[in-house]
Amino acid sequence: MERFKVNKRLAIAETLPGSAYGGPGVLEREIERIFSSAWLPLPAPPNECETVLPFELLPGCLNEPLVMTRDAVGDVRCLSNVCTHRGMLVACETGSMKRLRCIYHGRRFDLHGHLEAAPGFEGADNFPRTEDDLTSISVGSIGPLWFGNLGLDCDFQEWVSSVMAIVGFLPFEELIFDAEGSQTYTVEANWKLYIDNYLEGFHIPTVHKSLAAALDVSDYRVENLPQGSLQVGVVSHGQPELPFPDSHPMHGQSIGALYFHMFPNTLMNVYPWGVSMNHVNPIADQRTQVHFHKYVWRPDLLDQGAGAGLDRVEMEDEAVVEATQKGVRGRLYKRGRYAPSHEAGVHHFHLWWTERFCD
């Protein structure tokens, strides 16, 4: 794995080689070394009417069967959806249930995953054990945004603390999911290429003419964070700005967008109107699904400033990312160099990736 190493000195570092973006065995190794212990998006928990919600975590990649539950007092759990007897799925559909029951042999669990009954196991020694309960995974939330972690590479507060230190003053609890403004895109490229493109404003003037008109590209900046990075979008006078309180370090700056990358594949874009989430999910070594979810707290500010025309920006990004995928997989491409004043965030992500992938 030495061929994937990246020098820690940005000024002399070379980028990842083309083989990192779809070479043999790369995605399989990423699944085990990165995604199986990363914080990943979860669906919104079931409401009071539907207490059980089965789903797959990172479909097409991890494919981990899980189930979200909400008990009578409102406590939310995320559990393995695999029966501890023979591996049958426990919950096969969303619904209102007081317990989980495996339809294969009748084993029953409460909504916290504890085994309640196991028909046919009378006389079994050392039974039941803790292993016979459904495994509960770690979860965390920012307003309506829920995340889960199978292996706990870091705890939730460590993962989100640097982000919330910057935007925690905003009313995340008031965000309302906009189903009509949310959609899924399929990109014919490796998931890291999509992240790489997101992590730099270098291409904004040449690729995103409308976004460049809304942002002061000369004042665009990147700040590396312990669990990701931040790009700060300054806007011209008269455009919607984020309402920083007097005590905030960014108070007085005309900032119309904050773009957060949260390792490995969560992108959170904060605008005056609300938040858009891009969940960048690999489904093959050179194919990615991007789930775009829109949450709004100021609908009157939609389609203004840096937060406007996001679908057009997405299409422009996908075109260059897919063309880049063809380029980096060419036999004549080896490695590039980082532009030090523009690509510190890309370098930061590549270092994080190589530390986990190569060690």
N, C-alpha and C positions, 0 to 999 in steps of 0.2 A: 504493500500500500504506500510505499515511499513516493511513488509517482504522483500521489495526490497531495503531498505536503505543500503548504503555503508558508512563505517566509513571513514572520511577524512584523518585519519592517515594511510598512506600506510603500515607501519610496523605492524599494528595490524588488518588491514581491512580484511574482508572476501569478496570473490567474489560474483557476483550475483547468486541467487539460480537457480536451473534448471528450475523452473517454469517461469523464465523471458524469456526463450528461446522457447516459444511456448505454454504457459499456456492460459487458457480461457480468451478471451477478451484483451489480451496483444497487439496484432497487431492493433486492432480497436482503442485502446487508443493511441498507437503510431501515428497512422494516424492523429488523431485530435490534439494531444499535441506536436508532433515533426514534422512530414513531412508536415503538412498543413501550417507551417510557417518557413520552412527551405529553404536554398539555394540549388537548385537542378539543374542538368544539362538540358540544352535545346539543341535541334538540331541546327546546323548551320543555320543562317538566309537564306532566299531565295536570290538568286542572281538577277541580273538585268533582266534576262530572265524569272524568275519565282518569282513573287512578293508576292505570298501567299503560306504559308506552314502550313496546319493544322496538329495537332498531339495531343497525350494525354500525360500529364505530369505524370510521374511515373505510367505507365500502370501496372495493376494488384494490385495496392495499392491505390493511389489517383484517378487515372483515370480521371484527370481533362481535359476537352476539351479546347484546346488553339489553337491559330493561330499566327504564326510569319508573319509579313508583312514588306515590304521594299518599301517606296514611291519613287517618281521620283527623289528626291534629295539624296536618299540613307539612310534616317532615318529609323531605325529599331524599331518596336514595337512588343510587345507580348500581345495579347488581348484574352479575353474570346471568345471562339468560339460558344457561346450560344446566340441565338437571344433573345433580351430583351422583345419580345412579348410573345411567348408561349414556348420557350426553344428549338426550332429546332436548329440543327447545322447550322451555317452560311456558313462556307467553308467546302466542303466535299472532295475536291481534290486539289492537288498542281497545280498552274498555274500562268499565267500572267494576272492580273486583275487590273483595275484602282479603283475598289471599291469592297466591299463585299455585296452580295445580298442573302438574305434568300429565298430559293426556295419555302418555305411553303406559305407565304402570301406577299412576295415581298418587305419586309422592306430592306432598303439599308443603308450602313455605308461606310464612307471613310476609308482609310487604317490606320488612327489614331484611328478608332473606333467611330467617331462622327456620330450620326444619321443624314442621309441626307433626307430620305423620308420614310413615313409610310402610304402606301395606306390604305384607309378605316378608318382613324382616324380623318377625318374632323369633327369638332364640339366637339372633346373631350376636356374637361376642363383641365387646368394645364398640357398641353402637347405641345411639348416634355419636359421632365425633364432630369436632368443629369443622372438619373438612367436608362434612355432609350438609353444612349450610351453604347457601349461595354466596360467593365472594362479592364483597362490596368494594367498589373502586372509589378513589378520592375524587371529590368534585369541588368546584368553586364557581362563584358567579360575580359578574359586574352588572348590576341592574338585571335586565332580561337576558343577558349573555351568559350562557352556561358552558363550563368546560370540565373535562374529565381526564384522568391520568391512570393508565394501567400499571405503570412501574415506578412512578414518582421519582423522576430525575431530579426534581426540586419541588418544594411545596408551593402551594398556590400563591401565598402572599409574597414569596420570593420572586415568583414569575411575574406578578403584576405590580409589585410595589413601585418600581421606577416609573411605570406608566401612570399609576394613580397619583403619584406625587406631582405629576404635571397636570392631569385632567380630573383629579378626584373632586374638584369643586363643582363640576358640572352635574346636572340632575339626571344621572343615568337611570334612576328609578322612574323617571317620567317618560322614558323612551317607549314609543309605540311601534311595533313591528309593522312594516309596510309590505304586505304580501305582493301587491301589484308591482311594486318597485324592486322586487327581489327576483333573481333568476339564476340559472346555472349555465356556464359556458364550458365548452370542451375545447381545449387548446392542444394542438398536435405538437407538443414539446415537453421536455423534461420539466418537472415542477421547480427545480432550482433555477432554470433559466427565467421562469416567470418571476420568481423572487428577486433574482439579480436585476432584472429590468425595473422592478418596483423600487429598488433600493437606491436609485440614483436619479437626480434631476438633470443630469448631463444631457439627456436626450430630449428634454421638454421643448426647447426652442425648435428643434428640427422635426420632431414627430408630432407634438401636440400644439398646434398653432393657437387653438382657442384657449387652452390652459395657459400657454405662455402669455397670452394677452391679459389674463386675470391675475397672474402671479408676477411679482418682481423677481425675475430669475436671478438677477445680480445679487440679491440678498437671500437666496435659497441656501439653506445650510443643513448639515447632517450632524447629529449627536449620537454617538454610540452609547448604548445602555447595557447593563449587565446581562439582560436576557433578550436583547434585540437592539433596535435602533429607532431613532426619531428623525424625521425630515420635517423641517419647519417651512411652511409656505406663507410668505409675506405678500399681502395684496395692496393694490393701489387705493388711494383715498376714495371713500364713497362706497366701497364694496363691503358686504357683511364681514364682521370680524368676531372672533371669539371674545366673550366678555370676561376677561381676566380680572380677578379682584385686586384691590390695591396692593395687597401683600405678595402677589405672585411675581416671580422673577420676570415674567413676560409682560407684565402690565405696562401699557403705554405703547406696545408694539402692534402694528397693524397686521395681525396674523389671521388668515382666513382658512387655514387648513393645517392640521397636525397629522402626519402619516407615521403610524407606529408599525414596525415589524416585531412580532413576538415569536421567538424561536419555537418550533421550526417553520411553521407554515400558516400562521395567523396574521392577517393584516387588518389593522383597525384604523380607519380614517375618520378623524373628528372634524366636523364642520359646524358653523353656526346653526345650521338647521338640524343637526343630529349626527348619527354615526352610520357609516357603512362598513360592513365586515366582508373581507375577502378570505374565504377558507380555501387554501390552495392544496388540493388533494391529488396525489399521484394515483393513477389507475393503471398505468403501464410505464415502462422506462422512458418512453417518449410521448406520453399522453397524460394530460392533466385536466381535472375538473375543477373549475373555480366557482364556488358557491358564493354568490353576491347577495348579502342580506342587508336590507335597509331599515334603519330605526330612526324615528323622527320625534323631535321635541318642539321644533319651531317650523311648522309647515309653511308659514308665511315667507320663509327665507329660502324655500326650495327653488332650484333652478336659477340661483344667483351666485355670482362670484366663482371661487375655486371649486365649490361643490356642485356646479352645474355641468350638464352634458357628460355625465359619467359613462353612459353607454357608448358615446362616440370615443371617449378616451380609451375605454376598454377595447374596442375594435381596433384602434390604432396600435395599442400595446400588443394585442394578439398577433397582428400582422408581422410586427418586427420580431417578436419572440419565435414565431414559427419559422420565419426565414433564418433566424440565428441558429435554430436547432439544426437546420440543413447544413449550415456553415460549420458549426463546431464538430459535426460528425464526419466532415470531409477528411480524407486521408492527408491532405496537405496542411490542415490546421493543427498546431501544437498547443501553445499557450500564449496568452497576451500579457499585457501589463496593466496595472491599475492607474487611472488618472488620479493622482494624490489629492487634488482639490475637489474632486467630484465623487470618487468611488470608495470612500472610507467605509461606508455602510456595507458595500459588497464585500470588501476585504474582511470586515468584522464577521460577517455571516460565514464566509468561507473558512476562516479560522475556527469558528465554532463547529462547523460541519466536519472539518478534518480531524479535530480533536476527538470527536465521537466515532467517526467512521473508521479512522485509521488505527486507533489505539487498541 
